[in-house]
Amino acid sequence: METIIEQKRETPVFYKADVVVVGGGPAGIGAALAAARNGAETILIEQFGSLGGMQTQSMSSTFSLVDPEIQGGIIRDVTDRMKKGGGIRYDNSAKTRKLGFTVMALDMEYYKYLLDIMMQEARVKLLYHTFGVGAIKEGNTLKGILIECLQGRYAIMGRVIVDTTGNADIAWKSGAPCMEGGHPRGPKKGRHMGFGCRFYLSGVDAIKYKKYRDEHPGEWDGKVGARHIIEKAIAEGNYHGYRKTFFLEAYRSGIGMMEGFNYPLPMGHHGWLIEDVTAGEIDLRKQVWSAWNLIKNNIPGFENSSVEKTAVIPILRDTHKIIGEYILQEEDIRQGRVFDDSIAISNMVPDVYGPDGEHDYQPASALPHDIPYRCLVSKETDNLLVAGSTISADFYSWAAVRYSTPSICTGQAAGTAAALAVKNGVSPKKLDVKQLQDTLRKQGARTSIKYMAKEVLEEYKINRRNAPGLFGE
């Protein structure tokens, strides 16, 4: 690639903080609140105009597999306040251990509002419409980040930097070792998951749609279906898309939601290459409008519908992940392993979207398991912590822990660790993990399955024994 030499310049320091959190998705929410609540002066950098990340910007507006025996602390605080304020559309999480997949569906606009309030209460300094574009390092130690915003280019200095960008953006740009491989085996080896999206509709007759579904049980499995309609449209050249079924939901309020779209990534194409992301955005919009035309003309209840809102960004899925002091393994989550340095628990199973649109989600294919603190700590770069889908994990374990529910939990652990490191005057690498674990537990977080009730774990194990076709089998 041709290069130029940029003019040397002085960059003003916009802000100095104890803890700098980059990325306002679920992990960033947990990290910023935890750091501030533990006494650290905290700043949270977010490129869009609201918090929530994929839950709001990509409209993936759910918390999945919430189980009060698995998650505690900040995620419970957030979901309890969402319920109190009427921000939960529906919640079947009480059946998590029986159903294998449950969700709390969120009112995205209330969620944005509530998160602003919670950050103000915790005295987190927020900067919206601000990009973390680079890292400031001395040797192997991270000292701060470079930002670009409406005012220009600035530096923000921090004693600990927490990368919660979802794609290890700061870690990668700092030169910290990162993983970027795709599928680890099989015919898709080396390829990345495709991009996804969802969209919302208005003017939907939910009762009419439900009646149609009930009258066509062979065509619809709950809210998933339309295979014959899609196949016919493809054969006639009237449909632009890659997946053969829709997930289609309608609410009595006249609002509908549709997902199940995919933009495939060929070998050598990646979720961090801007030309690939641009091509994906354009193609996903074509898929959305093609799908809307199809359901409007073929599925009762949608005759008078309109496309109300599409996502700000696509669901990018697997990009960069740090190489930490430990890499969480597929076998760890399948066997429900315990770690001495565990700081959070995940009960999510791998949810793998294939690069060509195939979807492999198998309930009970993993057990509740520990997430070690070492997965949040960069192997080589000091003063850097990560959380959420940026943590050190192999492909299949990452496909589980990337979800919003465990991400808030690892975020709380990273933010707490950052605050304690500042308070103790040590690097996050040298932090006393026992002190971190004790602090998290005092604040309601669940740190390890070894403290869980045996009967709860047994329920998961029973479901696991009854589950067919596990990953790797």
N, C-alpha and C positions, 0 to 999 in steps of 0.2 A: 504494500500500500504506500502511495506517495505521502510524504510528510512535509510539514512546515515547522518553523521555529517560532513559538509564541513569544511575544514581548514580555520581558521580565517585569513584574509589578508587585507592589506591596498590597497585601490583602488585609483589610481591617478586621479586627476581632469583634464580632457582633455580641458574643455572650460567653461567659465562663460559668461552668456548672460542675457540681460533683459528678453527676451522671447524665450522659447524653444518650437518649433513646432515639433511634432512627427507624421510623416506620410505625404508623398508627393503626395497624391491624390488631387482631386478638392478642398476639404475643406482645406487641408494643403497649397495648392497653394494660395488660398485666404487669409488664416491666415498669412502666412509668408510675402507675399507682403504687406499686410495691416499694419502689425506690423512695418516692416522696413520703409515703406513710412511715418509712423507716428512718426518716430524718435527713435524707439527702436532698440537696438542691438539685432539682431535676428539670430538664428541658426535653420536650418531645417534638421531633421533626416529622412533618407529614406533607407529602407532595400534593394531596388533594385538599378540599375544603371541609372535610369532616373525618372523624375517626371511624373505625370498623373494618377497613381493608376490604378483603374479598366479601365480607358479610354485607357491606353497604355499596362499595364501588362496583363489585361484580354481581351484586344482588343475590349472593348465596346466603340468604337471610335466615340461617338456622344455627343452633347449637345441637350437635349430634351426640347421641349416647351419653347424655347427662345422667349420672347415677350419684346420689348423695353419699354413697359409701366409697366412691372413687374420687370425686372432686370436692374440694372445699376451698375456703378462703375467698379470694377475689372473684372467682367465677360465680360462687354462690351469692356474693354481694351484688354482682351485676344482675344475675337472673332474678334474684328476689326483688330487686328494685324495678326491674322490667315488669314483673308480675304486678307489683303494687301500683305501678303507673299505667297499667293496661297495655303494656307494650308487647305482650305475648299473644300471637294470633291463635295458636293452639299448642298443647303440650301433652305428649304421651310418654314422657320420660319415666313415669312411674312403672312402666312396663318394660324398661330397658333390658332387664335380665331375662325376660321371657320372649321378647320379640326379636332380639338380635340387632335391630336398628330402630332407633327412636329419635325424634327431633323436638326441639322447642323452636317454633317458627316465630320470627321477630317482625314487629313493625319497624322497618328500617329507619323511618324518619324520627320516631320516638327514640330509637337507639342512639342515633346521632346526637340528639338533644340531651339525653341522659348522660352520655359520655362526656360532653362538654361540661356539664354540671359537676360530674364526679372529678374531673381533672381540676376544676376551679376549687372544689372543696379540699383537694389534696395539695393545692398550691403548686401544681405542675405548670411550668411555663410552656405554652403551646405555640408553635409556629406552623401555620397552614400555608399551602401553596409554596412550599420550600423543598428543594431537592438536595439530598446529600450526594454530592458529585465526586467527592474524593476524600482521601484519608491523610491525616498529618501524622507522620511517624518519625521517631528518633530511634534508629537502629531497629529493633524488633518490638518497640513499645509504641502503642497508639496513643497520641496526645490530643487528638481532636479530629474534626471533620471540616471539609470545605462544603459550603452550601451555595446554591443559586436561588434567588427569589426575585420578587418584583423590584426590590430595591437594588439588586445587583449581586455581586459575589462577595462572600464573607467567610470568615473562619469562626467556628465554635469550638472552644477548648473544653475538655472534660477529663476528669480523673479516671473515669471508666466509661467506655463506649459500649452500648448494647445495640447490636445489629438485629433488628426485628423487621427487616425489609421484605422478608419472604423469599428472597433470592440471594441472600448473602452479599448484597450489593456493596456495602462498605467493606466487609471482610475481603471480598474478591478484589476490589479496587486498591485495598491496602497491601495486596500481595500475600495475604494469609493463604495457606494451602486450602484448596477447595476441591470438592468432588463435582464432576459434571457429566458423569456417565448416565446413560438411560437404562432401558431394560437390561437386566443382567444375564438373561438366558433365553433360549428359544429362538424362533424365527425373527422376533422383533429386537434381538440383542443389539444394544447400542443406540436404539431409537428412543426418543422422548415421548411422553404422553402428549396427545394433541391438546390444543386450546379448547376451552368450553365457554358456554355462556347460558344465560337464561333471560327471559323478558316477561314483562307484565302487560296485561290487557285490561281494557275497561269495556263496559257494555255487555257483559257475559250473563246469560241466563243459567245460573248454576243448577237450578232445579231441573230444567229441561235437559241439561247435559248429563246430570246424574241418572235421570230416567233412561236416557239413551244407553249409557254404560251398563246399567242393570239389565237392559233388554238384549245386550250383546256380550254375554259372558265369555264367549270363545274369542272375541276380539280384544277384550279389555281385562286386564288383571289389576283390579283396583284403579289407580290413576295412570297406569302404564298400558299403552296399546297403540292402535291405529296402524299396525303393521300392514294389513292388506291395503288400506288406503294409500299408504306411502309407496308400497311396492307397485301398485297400479300407476301412481303418478310418475314414478321413476321410469317404468316401462313406456309410458306415453311421452316421456321427455318433459314433464311438467313439474319437476321437483328438483331443487338444488340442495343436496345434503348428503351425509355420509352414514348416519345411523338410521336404523329401520324401525324404531319405535319412538313415540313421544312420551314424556312425562307431562301430563296436563292436569292442572288443578284449577278448580273454580270455587270462589267464596260467595256466600249469599249476598254480600255487599255489591256484587256485580264485577268484582275484580278477579282476574284469572292470572295464572302463572304457568309458564311453559319452559321446560329445559330438556336437555338431552342432545345438545348440538356439539359438534366436534370439528375442529380444523386439524387435519392430519399433518404431522411433521415427518418428512422423508429423512433418511439417513443424512447426517451432517448438518441438519437444521436444528435450531435451538431456541428456547424461550427467552434468551437474553439478546438475540440478534434482532436489531430494530427492523430490518427489512422483513424478517419472518413474522414479527409481531404485527407490523403494518398489514402485511398480506392476510394474516389471520383475522384481524379486525374487519377488513373489507369483506372477506369471505363469510364470516359469521353473520354479518348484517344481511348478506344475501340469503343465508340460510333462514334467518328470522323471518324475513318478509315472504320467502317462499313457503315456510311453514304456516304463517298466518293466513296466507291466501288459501292454502290447502284446508285448514280447519274451518275457516269462514265459509267455504263452499261445500264442505262435506260432513261436518260434525254439528248436530243440533245443539243449540245454545250459544253458538258463536256467530250467528248470522249478522248480528248488529254490533259485533265487537270491533275494537280499534286497538292498535299497538299503542300502549300508554307510555312505556318506558323501556329502553334498552340499557345495558350496563355501560358504565364509564370505561371500564377496562375488561378484557376477557379474563377468564380463569386460566392463568398461565401454567399452573401445576409445576412439574419438576424443572428446576433450573440449577442454580448453584447451592451447595451445602458445604459447611466448613468441614475440614478434617480436624476433629477434636482429639482430646487425649484418650477418648474411647469412641468407637463407631458402633452405634446400636445395630444389632444384627437381627435378621429375620427370625433366626432360631430363638433369640431372646424373647421376642413378643409371642411366638407360637407356644413356647414352653412356660411363659409367665415367670420370668426370672426375677430374682431379688438381687439388689446391689447394695453394698455397704454405704455407698455415697449417693443413694437415691434421693431425689428432691421432688419428684412428682410421679403420679401413676397415670397410665393410659389404659383405657379399655376399648379403644377403637381398633378395628381390624383393617388390614390393607384394602384400600379402595382404589383399584388400578384401572385407569382409563387407557386403553391401548392406543397406539399412535394412529390407527386407522378407524377408530370409532368404537371398537369393542370395549365392553365394560365387564370387569371381573370383581364383583363384590360378593364375598362369601361370609355370611354371619357366623360367628363363633369360630372363625379360622385362626383366632389368636385369643390369648388369655390376658386378664389384667396383669400388667407388668410394671416394673420400676423403670424410671428414666434416670440414669446416672448424671450427677453434676458434671462429670468429665465430658459429656456430650455437649455441654454448653460452653466449654472452655477451649479456645483455639490451641492447637498443638504447638504452634510456634510464635504467634503474635500475642504480646502481653497487653493487659488492660483492655482486652476485647472479650465480651461475652455475647452469646447469641441466644435466641429462643424461637419457638414456633417451627416453621418449616425450614429454617436455616440451620437447625441443630445437626450434629454429626450422626448420620444414620445411613444405613444402606438403603437400596431402592425400596424394598418391600416394607421395612420398618418405617421408613419415611412416609410411604403411602398411607400409613395409619396415623402417625403422630403429627402430620401436617395439618390435621383438622383443627377447627377453631377451639373446641373444648380442651384438648390437651395443650394447645398453644397458649391459652391464657394461663394455664398452670405452669408451664415452663417459663412463661414470661414473668409470673410472680416470683419464681425461683431466681431468675436472672436479675431482676430488679432488686430483690432482697440481698442477693450476693453482692451486687454492685454497691449498695448502701453500706453493707457491713465491711466491705473491703476499704471503702473510703474512711469509715469510722475508725477502723483498726489500723489504718495507714499501711495496708499490705496490698499486693497484687491479687487479683481474683484467683490466680493460680495457687497462691499461698494461703488462701482463706481456709480457716478451720471449718470443714464441712459439717462437723457435729454442731457447731454454733449456728450454721445456716439451717440445718434440719430442725434444731430446737426452736429457732425463731419462726420458721414457717409453720410448725405445728402449733405454736402459741397463737398464731394468727389464723388458725382454722384450716390451713392447707393439709392435704393428705400427702405424705411423703413416701410411703412404702406399703406394699401389700402385706408386709409382715405384721402390720398393725391392724389389718382388716379382720372383721369377724369371719371365722372359718366357714360359717354357713353361707355367707355371701360368695366367697370364692368357690364354694362347692356348687352353687347354682351355675356359675360360669363354666365350671368343669363339666357338669352334666350336659350343658348345651354343646360344649366342645366335643364330647364323646359322641353325641348324636348328630354332629354336623358332617355331611358327606363332602368328599372332594376338596380336601384342604389344600392350601398352597403347597406346592412342592411334592404333592402325592399323586 
